[in-house]
Amino acid sequence: FFFFASQFSYADTFVISEEASDLLLHPTRSSPALVIALNHSVIPAQTSGVVTKLLVNVGDEVIKGEILATLDCQVNTFNHHSESAQYNQLYSELLFNKRELVRGRSLLKQKNIGEAELDRLNNVVENTRGLLQAKKAAVDNALLNVERCNIKAPFDGVVTKRIANLGEMINFGNPLVELIEDKLLEVSAKIASSDEESFHQATLYTLDINDELYTVTLRAYLPLIEDNARSREARFLFVDKQAVAGETGRLRWKSPLPYLPAYLLQKRNGISGYFIVENKKAKFVTVESAEEGRPIAYDLPASTQIITEGFQGLKDGD
C-alpha cells in the first residue's frame, strides 16, 4: 500500500518510510546581536580656557573638522607671540655668529687668531643653531595650542550630548561634547559553540530587528571563547541599509546543507543516528555530530528511504 510513503512488512517488523527528498530541510539558526557604533567618543579639550562658544546642540549632524566649541585663547596667543619673538632673536644671533665665524676663518689664514679661537666661534654657531631648533619646536607647540582653542569634530557624526556650558573654565582633558559616528556601524553577535559548523557553512547572514531584515556580511570571527557563554564573537558589516546604533535583534543564517527532522534521531548502544531502508532491511546510519532536539546532518542520496515510523525498538539489520 503506497500513499506518499512506502510500507514494508518483514516478519514481525512493520515500518513506514519516506524518501529523503520529502523530508530534508535547511534549518535557520540565530543568535543575539547588537548594533555597535565604532566611534562613540567624548571629545575633550586639548588646552585650558573658558568656553566662549558652544556651536552645536544635541542631535546636530557635524562633519569632520567642523568647529564644535571655542575657548578663550588670549593666554595661548600671548605665549605664541613670546615664543616667536625669542625665535626671531635667536635667528638674528645665529646670523651674527655665522658672520663672526667667516671673519675668524679669514683671520686664521692671516695668522691673527689661533685654532682654539676658531673652534670657539664654530662651537658658538652650533650651539645657537641647536637653541634655534628647540625654540622652533616651542613656537610650533604654542601655535598648536592656539589652534586647539577651536575644538573640532574628529569624524562625521551626530552630537549625542553637550557636556560643557558657556562660561565654564575647562582644563586640559575635560570633555565638552559627546559624538557618535552613525554611518560607521557594525553588528556584534555571539555564536554558540554548538552552532559553529552551520555558521561557517552559511552563505547569507541577516539581522532581524523587530521583523525588519538587514543583510550583513561577516568581517571577523574572534579567536576567543567566552567562558560564561561558551560562545565566540562575530563582527558583521551592513551591506546596504543600516540599523540604528544600540538596537538589538537576532542574527539569522540558513545552512546550505540538508538536514533531517530532529524527531528521527535515535540512540543505539549510546550512538546517535537514524534508520534507513536498504535491501529490505533496516540500516542504522550513525551521525557523530547529532544533538538531541536539533536537525540531523544528512549526506546520503535524496532518493534514500528514511524510516519515519516504527523505528522504536528497531535494530540494525531487522
ROVOFI-577431 format. One record per residue (C-alpha): x, y, z. Coordinates in steps of 0.2 Angstrom, whole numbers, padded with zeros to 4 digits, always signed. Each point is the difference from the previous one (the first is absolute). Layout:
XYZ ...
end
This chain:
+0000+0000+0000 +0008+0017-0005 -0007+0017+0005 +0014+0013-0001 +0011-0013+0010 +0005-0018-0003 -0005-0014+0013 +0010-0015+0003 -0004-0015+0010 +0014-0012+0004 -0004-0014+0012 -0006+0008+0016 +0007+0017-0004 -0011+0014-0008 +0007+0017-0005 -0005+0015-0010 +0013+0009-0011 +0001+0015-0010 +0012+0006-0013 +0013+0012+0007 -0004+0013-0013 -0017+0002+0008 +0008+0002+0017 +0015+0011-0002 +0001+0017+0007 +0012+0015+0001 -0002+0006+0018 +0002+0018+0005 +0011+0003+0015 +0001+0017+0010 +0010+0008+0014 -0002+0017+0009 +0007+0015-0009 +0004+0018+0004 +0003+0015-0011 +0016+0009+0005 +0007+0017-0005 +0019-0002-0003 +0002+0018+0006 -0010+0007+0014 +0012+0012+0008 +0000+0013+0014 +0010+0015-0009 +0012+0008+0013 +0008+0017+0001 +0019-0001-0005 +0004+0016+0009 -0007+0010+0014 -0012+0015-0001 -0017+0007+0003 -0014-0006-0012 -0004+0015-0011 -0011-0009-0013 -0009-0016-0001 -0005-0002-0018 -0010-0016+0000 -0016-0008+0008 -0005-0017+0004 -0005-0009-0016 +0010+0012-0012 +0009-0009-0014 +0018+0006-0002 +0014-0004-0012 +0018-0004+0003 +0010+0016+0004 -0016+0011+0005 +0002+0011+0015 -0010-0006+0015 +0005+0012+0013 +0013+0014+0003 +0010+0005+0015 +0007+0017+0005 +0017-0001-0008 +0009+0016+0007 +0013-0009+0011 +0004-0012-0014 +0002+0014-0013 +0011+0010+0011 +0011-0015+0003 +0001-0002-0019 +0005+0018-0002 +0014-0002+0014 +0007-0016-0008 +0000+0008-0017 +0010+0015+0006 +0013-0011+0009 +0001-0010-0016 +0003+0016-0010 +0014+0005+0012 +0009-0016-0001 -0001+0000-0019 +0008+0017+0000 +0014-0006+0012 +0003-0015-0011 +0002+0011-0015 +0012+0011+0010 +0010-0015+0006 +0002-0007-0017 +0007+0017-0006 +0012-0001+0015 +0005-0017-0006 +0004+0005-0018 +0011+0015+0007 +0009-0012+0011 +0004-0012-0014 +0007+0015-0009 +0010+0006+0015 +0007-0018+0002 +0007+0000-0018 +0009+0017+0005 +0006-0008+0016 -0009+0013+0011 -0009-0013+0010 +0003-0018+0005 -0009-0016-0003 -0007+0000+0018 -0009+0017-0004 -0007-0007-0016 -0006-0016+0009 -0009+0012+0012 -0009+0010-0013 -0005-0016-0009 -0007-0007+0016 -0010+0016+0003 -0008-0002-0017 -0005-0018+0004 -0007+0004+0017 -0010+0014-0007 -0007-0011-0014 -0005-0013+0013 -0009+0013+0011 -0009+0006-0016 -0006-0017-0004 -0007-0003+0017 -0008+0017+0000 -0008-0004-0017 -0008-0015+0008 -0006+0011+0015 -0008+0012-0013 -0008-0014-0009 -0007-0006+0016 -0007+0017+0005 -0008+0002-0017 -0008-0017+0002 -0007+0005+0017 -0008+0015-0008 -0008-0011-0013 -0006-0012+0014 -0011+0015+0006 -0012-0006-0014 -0006-0017+0005 -0004-0009-0017 -0009-0016-0004 +0012-0015-0003 -0013-0009-0011 -0017+0002-0009 -0013-0003+0013 -0015+0006+0011 +0002+0009+0016 -0008-0011+0014 +0004+0011+0015 +0006+0017+0005 +0011-0002+0015 +0007+0018+0002 -0009+0016+0002 +0004+0018-0005 +0011+0009+0012 +0007-0015+0008 +0019-0002+0003 +0006-0015-0009 +0016-0009+0004 +0011-0011-0011 -0009-0016-0003 -0017+0005+0006 -0015-0006-0011 -0010+0013-0010 -0012-0010-0011 -0004-0018-0004 +0000-0006-0018 -0005-0016-0009 +0005-0005-0017 -0017-0006-0006 +0005-0005-0018 +0014-0012+0006 -0009-0014+0009 +0003-0019+0003 -0010-0014+0006 +0006-0011+0014 -0007-0017+0003 +0004-0014+0012 +0001-0017-0009 -0002-0015+0011 +0013-0014-0002 -0014-0012-0005 -0005+0011-0015 +0018+0003-0007 -0001-0013-0013 -0016+0006-0008 +0006+0018+0003 +0015-0003-0011 -0010-0009-0013 -0012+0014-0003 +0001+0011-0015 -0013+0014+0006 -0001+0009+0016 -0015+0011+0005 -0003+0011+0015 -0018-0001+0006 -0006+0016+0010 -0018+0000+0004 -0004-0010-0016 +0010+0012-0011 +0015-0009-0008 +0017+0007-0004 +0012-0009-0011 +0018-0001+0008 +0016-0008-0004 +0013-0008+0011 +0015+0011+0004 +0009-0009+0014 -0002-0015+0011 +0009+0002+0016 +0012-0014+0006 -0006+0001+0018 -0013-0011+0009 -0010+0009+0013 +0000-0011+0015 -0017+0006+0007 -0009-0004-0016 +0011-0012-0009 -0002+0011-0015 +0011+0010-0012 -0003+0018-0006 -0003+0003-0019 +0001+0017-0008 -0011+0005-0015 -0001+0015-0012 -0017+0006-0007 -0001-0003-0019 -0012+0013-0004 -0012+0008+0012 +0005+0002+0018 -0009-0001+0017 +0002+0012+0014 +0015-0001+0012 -0005-0009+0016 -0015-0010-0007 -0001-0019+0004 -0006-0014-0010 +0004-0017-0006 +0013-0005-0013 -0007-0014-0011 +0008-0012-0012 -0006-0015-0010 +0011-0015-0003 +0003-0004-0018 +0001-0019+0005 -0015-0011+0001 -0006-0006+0017 -0013-0013+0006 -0013+0004+0013 +0006-0001+0018 -0014-0013+0005 +0009-0013-0011 +0015-0001+0011 +0002-0016+0010 +0013-0007+0011 +0007-0018-0001 +0013-0006+0012 +0004+0018+0005 +0002+0005-0019 -0011+0013-0008 -0007-0002-0018 -0016-0004-0010 -0007-0015-0010 -0001-0003-0018 -0006-0014-0011 +0013-0009-0010 -0003-0016-0009 -0016-0003+0010 +0009+0001+0016 +0002+0014+0013 +0017+0008+0000 +0005+0012+0015 +0010+0015-0007 +0011+0008+0013 +0002+0019+0002 +0014+0005+0011 -0005+0018+0001 -0018-0003+0004 -0008+0009+0015 -0017-0004+0007 -0013+0012-0005 +0010+0007-0014 -0002-0005-0019 +0011-0014-0006 +0014+0003-0013 -0003-0010-0015 +0012-0005-0014 -0008-0015-0009 -0010+0000-0017 -0016+0009+0000 -0009-0016-0006 +0005-0009+0016 -0015-0007+0009 +0000+0007+0018 -0010-0010+0013 -0012+0012+0008 -0011-0011+0010 +0002-0016+0009 +0019+0003+0004 -0003-0002+0019 +0008-0016+0005 +0007-0002-0017 +0017-0008-0002 +0013+0001-0014 -0003-0014-0012 -0019-0003+0005 
end
